[in-house]
Amino acid sequence: MHLLFDYMRPDTGAAFVIIQHLSPNYKSFMAELLQPHTKMPVHIAVHDMTLEPNNVYLIPPPIKA
């Protein structure tokens, strides 16, 4: 996936939402791993967050039951 952002212009006008399979038992480091590959800000999405162009959003990890 990082190759996509290595070559993606940071001013496309698009918002990118990354959906990945996450375990509630492990912390995800995807934001930290992805950030060096893009000039766009990388965020963990939260409920009712407004998506902004030229930003990358990752789904949050599931809540442990």
All heavy atoms as a GROMACS GRO file, in nm:
protein
  523
    1MET      N    1   0.081  -0.119   0.000
    1MET     CA    2   0.000   0.000   0.000
    1MET      C    3   0.086   0.126   0.000
    1MET      O    4   0.049   0.225  -0.059
    1MET     CB    5  -0.091  -0.001   0.122
    1MET     CG    6  -0.167   0.125   0.139
    1MET     SD    7  -0.276   0.142   0.281
    1MET     CE    8  -0.243   0.007   0.383
    2HIS      N    9   0.200   0.120   0.068
    2HIS     CA   10   0.282   0.241   0.075
    2HIS      C   11   0.328   0.286  -0.063
    2HIS      O   12   0.350   0.405  -0.084
    2HIS     CB   13   0.400   0.223   0.170
    2HIS     CG   14   0.503   0.127   0.124
    2HIS    ND1   15   0.604   0.163   0.039
    2HIS    CD2   16   0.520  -0.004   0.150
    2HIS    CE1   17   0.680   0.057   0.013
    2HIS    NE2   18   0.632  -0.044   0.081
    3LEU      N   19   0.341   0.194  -0.159
    3LEU     CA   20   0.383   0.235  -0.293
    3LEU      C   21   0.281   0.330  -0.356
    3LEU      O   22   0.319   0.422  -0.427
    3LEU     CB   23   0.404   0.113  -0.382
    3LEU     CG   24   0.528   0.031  -0.352
    3LEU    CD1   25   0.532  -0.093  -0.440
    3LEU    CD2   26   0.654   0.112  -0.369
    4LEU      N   27   0.155   0.306  -0.330
    4LEU     CA   28   0.051   0.397  -0.381
    4LEU      C   29   0.079   0.539  -0.333
    4LEU      O   30   0.079   0.633  -0.411
    4LEU     CB   31  -0.088   0.352  -0.333
    4LEU     CG   32  -0.201   0.450  -0.361
    4LEU    CD1   33  -0.232   0.456  -0.510
    4LEU    CD2   34  -0.324   0.412  -0.282
    5PHE      N   35   0.105   0.554  -0.204
    5PHE     CA   36   0.126   0.688  -0.149
    5PHE      C   37   0.265   0.742  -0.178
    5PHE      O   38   0.284   0.864  -0.177
    5PHE     CB   39   0.094   0.687   0.000
    5PHE     CG   40  -0.053   0.668   0.026
    5PHE    CD1   41  -0.102   0.549   0.072
    5PHE    CD2   42  -0.141   0.772  -0.001
    5PHE    CE1   43  -0.238   0.532   0.093
    5PHE    CE2   44  -0.277   0.756   0.020
    5PHE     CZ   45  -0.326   0.636   0.067
    6ASP      N   46   0.360   0.656  -0.207
    6ASP     CA   47   0.492   0.705  -0.249
    6ASP      C   48   0.481   0.786  -0.378
    6ASP      O   49   0.556   0.882  -0.399
    6ASP     CB   50   0.589   0.588  -0.274
    6ASP     CG   51   0.646   0.529  -0.148
    6ASP    OD1   52   0.645   0.596  -0.043
    6ASP    OD2   53   0.692   0.414  -0.153
    7TYR      N   54   0.388   0.750  -0.465
    7TYR     CA   55   0.375   0.814  -0.595
    7TYR      C   56   0.251   0.903  -0.608
    7TYR      O   57   0.231   0.967  -0.710
    7TYR     CB   58   0.374   0.709  -0.706
    7TYR     CG   59   0.505   0.636  -0.714
    7TYR    CD1   60   0.521   0.510  -0.656
    7TYR    CD2   61   0.616   0.694  -0.775
    7TYR    CE1   62   0.643   0.445  -0.660
    7TYR    CE2   63   0.738   0.629  -0.780
    7TYR     CZ   64   0.750   0.504  -0.723
    7TYR     OH   65   0.871   0.440  -0.727
    8MET      N   66   0.168   0.907  -0.504
    8MET     CA   67   0.044   0.986  -0.507
    8MET      C   68   0.077   1.133  -0.478
    8MET      O   69   0.146   1.163  -0.380
    8MET     CB   70  -0.053   0.933  -0.401
    8MET     CG   71  -0.182   1.009  -0.393
    8MET     SD   72  -0.293   0.982  -0.531
    8MET     CE   73  -0.314   0.807  -0.524
    9ARG      N   74   0.028   1.220  -0.563
    9ARG     CA   75   0.044   1.364  -0.536
    9ARG      C   76  -0.034   1.400  -0.411
    9ARG      O   77  -0.143   1.348  -0.390
    9ARG     CB   78  -0.007   1.444  -0.654
    9ARG     CG   79   0.079   1.431  -0.779
    9ARG     CD   80   0.015   1.508  -0.893
    9ARG     NE   81  -0.020   1.643  -0.850
    9ARG     CZ   82   0.035   1.754  -0.898
    9ARG    NH1   83   0.126   1.746  -0.992
    9ARG    NH2   84  -0.002   1.872  -0.854
   10PRO      N   85   0.015   1.488  -0.328
   10PRO     CA   86  -0.055   1.524  -0.204
   10PRO      C   87  -0.169   1.624  -0.224
   10PRO      O   88  -0.237   1.659  -0.130
   10PRO     CB   89   0.055   1.584  -0.117
   10PRO     CG   90   0.152   1.640  -0.215
   10PRO     CD   91   0.148   1.547  -0.334
   11ASP      N   92  -0.191   1.666  -0.349
   11ASP     CA   93  -0.294   1.767  -0.376
   11ASP      C   94  -0.397   1.718  -0.478
   11ASP      O   95  -0.441   1.793  -0.564
   11ASP     CB   96  -0.229   1.897  -0.423
   11ASP     CG   97  -0.147   1.878  -0.551
   11ASP    OD1   98  -0.127   1.762  -0.594
   11ASP    OD2   99  -0.103   1.979  -0.607
   12THR      N  100  -0.439   1.593  -0.466
   12THR     CA  101  -0.536   1.535  -0.560
   12THR      C  102  -0.677   1.588  -0.537
   12THR      O  103  -0.761   1.576  -0.624
   12THR     CB  104  -0.539   1.382  -0.550
   12THR    OG1  105  -0.587   1.346  -0.419
   12THR    CG2  106  -0.403   1.321  -0.576
   13GLY      N  107  -0.704   1.638  -0.417
   13GLY     CA  108  -0.840   1.680  -0.383
   13GLY      C  109  -0.925   1.566  -0.330
   13GLY      O  110  -1.042   1.584  -0.300
   14ALA      N  111  -0.865   1.448  -0.318
   14ALA     CA  112  -0.938   1.330  -0.270
   14ALA      C  113  -0.904   1.303  -0.123
   14ALA      O  114  -0.794   1.335  -0.077
   14ALA     CB  115  -0.902   1.208  -0.354
   15ALA      N  116  -0.999   1.243  -0.054
   15ALA     CA  117  -0.975   1.191   0.081
   15ALA      C  118  -0.961   1.040   0.067
   15ALA      O  119  -1.037   0.977  -0.005
   15ALA     CB  120  -1.091   1.226   0.174
   16PHE      N  121  -0.864   0.982   0.134
   16PHE     CA  122  -0.838   0.839   0.126
   16PHE      C  123  -0.873   0.774   0.259
   16PHE      O  124  -0.828   0.819   0.364
   16PHE     CB  125  -0.691   0.814   0.093
   16PHE     CG  126  -0.652   0.868  -0.041
   16PHE    CD1  127  -0.606   0.999  -0.053
   16PHE    CD2  128  -0.664   0.792  -0.155
   16PHE    CE1  129  -0.572   1.051  -0.176
   16PHE    CE2  130  -0.630   0.843  -0.279
   16PHE     CZ  131  -0.584   0.973  -0.290
   17VAL      N  132  -0.955   0.669   0.253
   17VAL     CA  133  -0.992   0.595   0.373
   17VAL      C  134  -0.935   0.455   0.359
   17VAL      O  135  -0.968   0.383   0.264
   17VAL     CB  136  -1.144   0.590   0.392
   17VAL    CG1  137  -1.180   0.509   0.516
   17VAL    CG2  138  -1.202   0.730   0.400
   18ILE      N  139  -0.848   0.416   0.451
   18ILE     CA  140  -0.784   0.285   0.449
   18ILE      C  141  -0.859   0.195   0.548
   18ILE      O  142  -0.870   0.227   0.666
   18ILE     CB  143  -0.635   0.294   0.490
   18ILE    CG1  144  -0.562   0.398   0.407
   18ILE    CG2  145  -0.569   0.157   0.484
   18ILE    CD1  146  -0.558   0.370   0.259
   19ILE      N  147  -0.910   0.085   0.496
   19ILE     CA  148  -0.980  -0.011   0.579
   19ILE      C  149  -0.895  -0.136   0.586
   19ILE      O  150  -0.862  -0.195   0.483
   19ILE     CB  151  -1.119  -0.043   0.520
   19ILE    CG1  152  -1.201   0.087   0.513
   19ILE    CG2  153  -1.190  -0.149   0.603
   19ILE    CD1  154  -1.328   0.074   0.436
   20GLN      N  155  -0.858  -0.174   0.706
   20GLN     CA  156  -0.774  -0.291   0.723
   20GLN      C  157  -0.834  -0.380   0.830
   20GLN      O  158  -0.910  -0.335   0.916
   20GLN     CB  159  -0.632  -0.247   0.763
   20GLN     CG  160  -0.628  -0.162   0.886
   20GLN     CD  161  -0.489  -0.113   0.920
   20GLN    OE1  162  -0.391  -0.169   0.876
   20GLN    NE2  163  -0.480  -0.009   0.999
   21HIS      N  164  -0.800  -0.505   0.823
   21HIS     CA  165  -0.844  -0.600   0.925
   21HIS      C  166  -0.756  -0.581   1.048
   21HIS      O  167  -0.634  -0.590   1.040
   21HIS     CB  168  -0.832  -0.744   0.873
   21HIS     CG  169  -0.865  -0.845   0.977
   21HIS    ND1  170  -0.995  -0.870   1.014
   21HIS    CD2  171  -0.787  -0.924   1.054
   21HIS    CE1  172  -0.994  -0.963   1.110
   21HIS    NE2  173  -0.870  -0.997   1.134
   22LEU      N  174  -0.819  -0.549   1.160
   22LEU     CA  175  -0.743  -0.522   1.282
   22LEU      C  176  -0.786  -0.615   1.394
   22LEU      O  177  -0.904  -0.643   1.410
   22LEU     CB  178  -0.766  -0.377   1.327
   22LEU     CG  179  -0.722  -0.270   1.230
   22LEU    CD1  180  -0.776  -0.134   1.273
   22LEU    CD2  181  -0.571  -0.266   1.222
   23SER      N  182  -0.692  -0.660   1.472
   23SER     CA  183  -0.720  -0.741   1.589
   23SER      C  184  -0.734  -0.650   1.710
   23SER      O  185  -0.654  -0.558   1.728
   23SER     CB  186  -0.606  -0.840   1.613
   23SER     OG  187  -0.620  -0.901   1.741
   24PRO      N  188  -0.832  -0.675   1.797
   24PRO     CA  189  -0.843  -0.594   1.918
   24PRO      C  190  -0.731  -0.623   2.018
   24PRO      O  191  -0.714  -0.552   2.115
   24PRO     CB  192  -0.980  -0.632   1.975
   24PRO     CG  193  -1.007  -0.768   1.920
   24PRO     CD  194  -0.939  -0.773   1.786
   25ASN      N  195  -0.652  -0.727   1.991
   25ASN     CA  196  -0.546  -0.768   2.084
   25ASN      C  197  -0.411  -0.703   2.055
   25ASN      O  198  -0.317  -0.722   2.132
   25ASN     CB  199  -0.530  -0.920   2.081
   25ASN     CG  200  -0.658  -0.989   2.123
   25ASN    OD1  201  -0.723  -0.947   2.217
   25ASN    ND2  202  -0.694  -1.094   2.052
   26TYR      N  203  -0.399  -0.630   1.944
   26TYR     CA  204  -0.270  -0.572   1.907
   26TYR      C  205  -0.287  -0.427   1.867
   26TYR      O  206  -0.385  -0.390   1.803
   26TYR     CB  207  -0.208  -0.649   1.789
   26TYR     CG  208  -0.184  -0.793   1.821
   26TYR    CD1  209  -0.271  -0.891   1.777
   26TYR    CD2  210  -0.072  -0.832   1.894
   26TYR    CE1  211  -0.249  -1.025   1.808
   26TYR    CE2  212  -0.050  -0.964   1.924
   26TYR     CZ  213  -0.138  -1.060   1.882
   26TYR     OH  214  -0.116  -1.191   1.912
   27LYS      N  215  -0.189  -0.344   1.903
   27LYS     CA  216  -0.190  -0.204   1.862
   27LYS      C  217  -0.146  -0.194   1.716
   27LYS      O  218  -0.048  -0.256   1.676
   27LYS     CB  219  -0.095  -0.124   1.951
   27LYS     CG  220  -0.089   0.024   1.913
   27LYS     CD  221   0.005   0.101   2.001
   27LYS     CE  222   0.022   0.246   1.969
   27LYS     NZ  223  -0.031   0.303   1.851
   28SER      N  224  -0.218  -0.117   1.639
   28SER     CA  225  -0.181  -0.095   1.500
   28SER      C  226  -0.080   0.019   1.491
   28SER      O  227  -0.096   0.123   1.555
   28SER     CB  228  -0.305  -0.060   1.417
   28SER     OG  229  -0.267  -0.024   1.286
   29PHE      N  230   0.020   0.002   1.409
   29PHE     CA  231   0.120   0.104   1.384
   29PHE      C  232   0.109   0.156   1.241
   29PHE      O  233   0.202   0.218   1.188
   29PHE     CB  234   0.261   0.049   1.409
   29PHE     CG  235   0.287   0.019   1.554
   29PHE    CD1  236   0.272  -0.110   1.602
   29PHE    CD2  237   0.322   0.120   1.642
   29PHE    CE1  238   0.294  -0.138   1.736
   29PHE    CE2  239   0.343   0.093   1.776
   29PHE     CZ  240   0.330  -0.037   1.823
   30MET      N  241  -0.005   0.131   1.178
   30MET     CA  242  -0.022   0.168   1.037
   30MET      C  243  -0.003   0.318   1.015
   30MET      O  244   0.061   0.358   0.918
   30MET     CB  245  -0.159   0.125   0.985
   30MET     CG  246  -0.178   0.156   0.838
   30MET     SD  247  -0.057   0.078   0.730
   30MET     CE  248  -0.122  -0.087   0.724
   31ALA      N  249  -0.054   0.402   1.102
   31ALA     CA  250  -0.038   0.547   1.083
   31ALA      C  251   0.110   0.585   1.084
   31ALA      O  252   0.156   0.661   0.999
   31ALA     CB  253  -0.114   0.624   1.191
   32GLU      N  254   0.185   0.531   1.178
   32GLU     CA  255   0.327   0.561   1.188
   32GLU      C  256   0.405   0.504   1.069
   32GLU      O  257   0.502   0.563   1.023
   32GLU     CB  258   0.385   0.505   1.319
   32GLU     CG  259   0.333   0.573   1.443
   32GLU     CD  260   0.203   0.512   1.496
   32GLU    OE1  261   0.140   0.430   1.428
   32GLU    OE2  262   0.163   0.550   1.606
   33LEU      N  263   0.363   0.389   1.020
   33LEU     CA  264   0.429   0.327   0.906
   33LEU      C  265   0.397   0.398   0.775
   33LEU      O  266   0.481   0.408   0.685
   33LEU     CB  267   0.391   0.180   0.896
   33LEU     CG  268   0.438   0.090   1.009
   33LEU    CD1  269   0.374  -0.048   0.998
   33LEU    CD2  270   0.590   0.078   1.007
   34LEU      N  271   0.274   0.448   0.764
   34LEU     CA  272   0.230   0.511   0.639
   34LEU      C  273   0.277   0.657   0.626
   34LEU      O  274   0.308   0.703   0.516
   34LEU     CB  275   0.078   0.504   0.631
   34LEU     CG  276   0.013   0.550   0.502
   34LEU    CD1  277   0.068   0.474   0.382
   34LEU    CD2  278  -0.137   0.535   0.511
   35GLN      N  279   0.285   0.729   0.737
   35GLN     CA  280   0.314   0.872   0.731
   35GLN      C  281   0.442   0.907   0.654
   35GLN      O  282   0.441   1.004   0.577
   35GLN     CB  283   0.319   0.932   0.872
   35GLN     CG  284   0.332   1.083   0.873
   35GLN     CD  285   0.213   1.152   0.807
   35GLN    OE1  286   0.106   1.156   0.865
   35GLN    NE2  287   0.230   1.204   0.687
   36PRO      N  288   0.551   0.831   0.667
   36PRO     CA  289   0.671   0.867   0.590
   36PRO      C  290   0.655   0.852   0.438
   36PRO      O  291   0.740   0.898   0.362
   36PRO     CB  292   0.778   0.770   0.641
   36PRO     CG  293   0.729   0.723   0.772
   36PRO     CD  294   0.580   0.725   0.764
   37HIS      N  295   0.546   0.790   0.394
   37HIS     CA  296   0.527   0.765   0.251
   37HIS      C  297   0.432   0.864   0.185
   37HIS      O  298   0.399   0.849   0.068
   37HIS     CB  299   0.476   0.622   0.230
   37HIS     CG  300   0.576   0.519   0.271
   37HIS    ND1  301   0.681   0.481   0.190
   37HIS    CD2  302   0.592   0.451   0.387
   37HIS    CE1  303   0.755   0.392   0.252
   37HIS    NE2  304   0.704   0.372   0.372
   38THR      N  305   0.385   0.963   0.261
   38THR     CA  306   0.296   1.063   0.202
   38THR      C  307   0.318   1.199   0.268
   38THR      O  308   0.359   1.206   0.384
   38THR     CB  309   0.148   1.022   0.218
   38THR    OG1  310   0.066   1.122   0.156
   38THR    CG2  311   0.108   1.004   0.363
   39LYS      N  312   0.293   1.303   0.192
   39LYS     CA  313   0.297   1.438   0.248
   39LYS      C  314   0.161   1.478   0.303
   39LYS      O  315   0.147   1.584   0.363
   39LYS     CB  316   0.344   1.537   0.141
   39LYS     CG  317   0.487   1.514   0.103
   39LYS     CD  318   0.537   1.616   0.004
   39LYS     CE  319   0.682   1.580  -0.023
   39LYS     NZ  320   0.751   1.662  -0.112
   40MET      N  321   0.060   1.393   0.280
   40MET     CA  322  -0.074   1.420   0.334
   40MET      C  323  -0.078   1.381   0.482
   40MET      O  324  -0.010   1.287   0.523
   40MET     CB  325  -0.180   1.338   0.259
   40MET     CG  326  -0.198   1.380   0.115
   40MET     SD  327  -0.327   1.286   0.031
   40MET     CE  328  -0.235   1.139  -0.016
   41PRO      N  329  -0.156   1.451   0.562
   41PRO     CA  330  -0.173   1.410   0.701
   41PRO      C  331  -0.244   1.276   0.709
   41PRO      O  332  -0.333   1.247   0.629
   41PRO     CB  333  -0.261   1.521   0.762
   41PRO     CG  334  -0.254   1.635   0.666
   41PRO     CD  335  -0.225   1.577   0.532
   42VAL      N  336  -0.203   1.192   0.803
   42VAL     CA  337  -0.265   1.062   0.826
   42VAL      C  338  -0.336   1.068   0.961
   42VAL      O  339  -0.276   1.105   1.062
   42VAL     CB  340  -0.160   0.948   0.825
   42VAL    CG1  341  -0.224   0.815   0.856
   42VAL    CG2  342  -0.087   0.944   0.691
   43HIS      N  343  -0.465   1.031   0.962
   43HIS     CA  344  -0.548   1.039   1.083
   43HIS      C  345  -0.610   0.904   1.113
   43HIS      O  346  -0.637   0.826   1.023
   43HIS     CB  347  -0.664   1.138   1.063
   43HIS     CG  348  -0.625   1.269   1.008
   43HIS    ND1  349  -0.578   1.370   1.087
   43HIS    CD2  350  -0.627   1.317   0.881
   43HIS    CE1  351  -0.553   1.477   1.011
   43HIS    NE2  352  -0.581   1.446   0.886
   44ILE      N  353  -0.641   0.882   1.240
   44ILE     CA  354  -0.728   0.772   1.280
   44ILE      C  355  -0.869   0.829   1.278
   44ILE      O  356  -0.897   0.930   1.345
   44ILE     CB  357  -0.693   0.719   1.421
   44ILE    CG1  358  -0.548   0.675   1.428
   44ILE    CG2  359  -0.788   0.606   1.459
   44ILE    CD1  360  -0.510   0.561   1.336
   45ALA      N  361  -0.957   0.769   1.199
   45ALA     CA  362  -1.094   0.820   1.186
   45ALA      C  363  -1.170   0.799   1.317
   45ALA      O  364  -1.150   0.699   1.386
   45ALA     CB  365  -1.164   0.748   1.072
   46VAL      N  366  -1.254   0.895   1.349
   46VAL     CA  367  -1.342   0.885   1.465
   46VAL      C  368  -1.485   0.911   1.419
   46VAL      O  369  -1.509   0.966   1.311
   46VAL     CB  370  -1.301   0.984   1.578
   46VAL    CG1  371  -1.165   0.949   1.634
   46VAL    CG2  372  -1.304   1.126   1.530
   47HIS      N  373  -1.579   0.869   1.501
   47HIS     CA  374  -1.721   0.881   1.468
   47HIS      C  375  -1.758   1.025   1.432
   47HIS      O  376  -1.719   1.119   1.501
   47HIS     CB  377  -1.804   0.833   1.588
   47HIS     CG  378  -1.951   0.833   1.562
   47HIS    ND1  379  -2.010   0.744   1.474
   47HIS    CD2  380  -2.049   0.911   1.610
   47HIS    CE1  381  -2.140   0.768   1.470
   47HIS    NE2  382  -2.166   0.868   1.552
   48ASP      N  383  -1.830   1.040   1.324
   48ASP     CA  384  -1.878   1.169   1.274
   48ASP      C  385  -1.768   1.265   1.231
   48ASP      O  386  -1.792   1.385   1.218
   48ASP     CB  387  -1.968   1.239   1.379
   48ASP     CG  388  -2.104   1.174   1.390
   48ASP    OD1  389  -2.147   1.105   1.296
   48ASP    OD2  390  -2.168   1.192   1.496
   49MET      N  391  -1.648   1.214   1.209
   49MET     CA  392  -1.539   1.300   1.161
   49MET      C  393  -1.569   1.341   1.017
   49MET      O  394  -1.613   1.260   0.936
   49MET     CB  395  -1.408   1.222   1.165
   49MET     CG  396  -1.288   1.294   1.109
   49MET     SD  397  -1.139   1.192   1.114
   49MET     CE  398  -1.061   1.260   1.256
   50THR      N  399  -1.548   1.466   0.987
   50THR     CA  400  -1.563   1.515   0.850
   50THR      C  401  -1.435   1.484   0.773
   50THR      O  402  -1.326   1.516   0.820
   50THR     CB  403  -1.589   1.666   0.849
   50THR    OG1  404  -1.708   1.692   0.923
   50THR    CG2  405  -1.604   1.718   0.708
   51LEU      N  406  -1.450   1.419   0.660
   51LEU     CA  407  -1.334   1.388   0.578
   51LEU      C  408  -1.295   1.510   0.497
   51LEU      O  409  -1.379   1.575   0.436
   51LEU     CB  410  -1.364   1.271   0.484
   51LEU     CG  411  -1.404   1.140   0.551
   51LEU    CD1  412  -1.424   1.032   0.446
   51LEU    CD2  413  -1.304   1.097   0.655
   52GLU      N  414  -1.168   1.540   0.498
   52GLU     CA  415  -1.115   1.656   0.427
   52GLU      C  416  -1.032   1.609   0.308
   52GLU      O  417  -0.966   1.506   0.316
   52GLU     CB  418  -1.027   1.740   0.520
   52GLU     CG  419  -1.099   1.795   0.642
   52GLU     CD  420  -1.197   1.905   0.609
   52GLU    OE1  421  -1.180   1.971   0.504
   52GLU    OE2  422  -1.290   1.926   0.688
   53PRO      N  423  -1.034   1.685   0.199
   53PRO     CA  424  -0.950   1.648   0.085
   53PRO      C  425  -0.802   1.652   0.122
   53PRO      O  426  -0.761   1.724   0.213
   53PRO     CB  427  -0.982   1.752  -0.021
   53PRO     CG  428  -1.062   1.858   0.045
   53PRO     CD  429  -1.109   1.808   0.176
   54ASN      N  430  -0.726   1.571   0.051
   54ASN     CA  431  -0.580   1.565   0.068
   54ASN      C  432  -0.539   1.517   0.207
   54ASN      O  433  -0.441   1.563   0.263
   54ASN     CB  434  -0.516   1.701   0.036
   54ASN     CG  435  -0.555   1.751  -0.101
   54ASN    OD1  436  -0.560   1.674  -0.196
   54ASN    ND2  437  -0.584   1.878  -0.113
   55ASN      N  438  -0.617   1.424   0.260
   55ASN     CA  439  -0.589   1.361   0.389
   55ASN      C  440  -0.611   1.211   0.376
   55ASN      O  441  -0.689   1.166   0.292
   55ASN     CB  442  -0.683   1.415   0.498
   55ASN     CG  443  -0.644   1.553   0.545
   55ASN    OD1  444  -0.578   1.566   0.646
   55ASN    ND2  445  -0.683   1.656   0.471
   56VAL      N  446  -0.543   1.136   0.461
   56VAL     CA  447  -0.557   0.990   0.466
   56VAL      C  448  -0.617   0.955   0.601
   56VAL      O  449  -0.574   1.006   0.705
   56VAL     CB  450  -0.419   0.920   0.450
   56VAL    CG1  451  -0.435   0.769   0.458
   56VAL    CG2  452  -0.353   0.960   0.319
   57TYR      N  453  -0.716   0.867   0.600
   57TYR     CA  454  -0.785   0.825   0.722
   57TYR      C  455  -0.776   0.674   0.736
   57TYR      O  456  -0.794   0.601   0.638
   57TYR     CB  457  -0.933   0.867   0.718
   57TYR     CG  458  -0.948   1.016   0.707
   57TYR    CD1  459  -0.954   1.078   0.583
   57TYR    CD2  460  -0.955   1.096   0.820
   57TYR    CE1  461  -0.967   1.216   0.572
   57TYR    CE2  462  -0.966   1.233   0.812
   57TYR     CZ  463  -0.973   1.292   0.686
   57TYR     OH  464  -0.985   1.428   0.676
   58LEU      N  465  -0.748   0.629   0.856
   58LEU     CA  466  -0.742   0.486   0.887
   58LEU      C  467  -0.857   0.454   0.981
   58LEU      O  468  -0.886   0.532   1.072
   58LEU     CB  469  -0.610   0.451   0.956
   58LEU     CG  470  -0.482   0.486   0.880
   58LEU    CD1  471  -0.362   0.471   0.971
   58LEU    CD2  472  -0.469   0.399   0.758
   59ILE      N  473  -0.920   0.337   0.961
   59ILE     CA  474  -1.025   0.300   1.056
   59ILE      C  475  -0.960   0.271   1.191
   59ILE      O  476  -0.846   0.226   1.196
   59ILE     CB  477  -1.108   0.181   1.008
   59ILE    CG1  478  -1.025   0.054   0.994
   59ILE    CG2  479  -1.180   0.212   0.878
   59ILE    CD1  480  -1.107  -0.071   0.978
   60PRO      N  481  -1.031   0.299   1.300
   60PRO     CA  482  -0.974   0.272   1.432
   60PRO      C  483  -0.976   0.124   1.463
   60PRO      O  484  -1.055   0.048   1.404
   60PRO     CB  485  -1.067   0.350   1.526
   60PRO     CG  486  -1.196   0.357   1.453
   60PRO     CD  487  -1.162   0.361   1.307
   61PRO      N  488  -0.893   0.080   1.555
   61PRO     CA  489  -0.895  -0.061   1.593
   61PRO      C  490  -1.025  -0.092   1.665
   61PRO      O  491  -1.087  -0.005   1.726
   61PRO     CB  492  -0.775  -0.076   1.688
   61PRO     CG  493  -0.742   0.062   1.732
   61PRO     CD  494  -0.790   0.155   1.626
   62PRO      N  495  -1.069  -0.219   1.660
   62PRO     CA  496  -1.192  -0.256   1.730
   62PRO      C  497  -1.172  -0.245   1.880
   62PRO      O  498  -1.060  -0.256   1.932
   62PRO     CB  499  -1.215  -0.401   1.687
   62PRO     CG  500  -1.087  -0.449   1.635
   62PRO     CD  501  -1.009  -0.330   1.589
   63ILE      N  502  -1.280  -0.224   1.950
   63ILE     CA  503  -1.277  -0.215   2.095
   63ILE      C  504  -1.282  -0.355   2.154
   63ILE      O  505  -1.362  -0.439   2.112
   63ILE     CB  506  -1.395  -0.132   2.147
   63ILE    CG1  507  -1.384   0.011   2.092
   63ILE    CG2  508  -1.398  -0.130   2.300
   63ILE    CD1  509  -1.506   0.095   2.118
   64LYS      N  510  -1.194  -0.381   2.251
   64LYS     CA  511  -1.195  -0.512   2.316
   64LYS      C  512  -1.325  -0.530   2.390
   64LYS      O  513  -1.374  -0.437   2.456
   64LYS     CB  514  -1.078  -0.524   2.415
   64LYS     CG  515  -0.946  -0.546   2.351
   64LYS     CD  516  -0.842  -0.571   2.460
   64LYS     CE  517  -0.706  -0.597   2.398
   64LYS     NZ  518  -0.606  -0.626   2.500
   65ALA      N  519  -1.382  -0.649   2.381
   65ALA     CA  520  -1.508  -0.678   2.451
   65ALA      C  521  -1.481  -0.718   2.594
   65ALA      O  522  -1.378  -0.756   2.634
   65ALA     CB  523  -1.582  -0.789   2.378
   0.00000   0.00000   0.00000
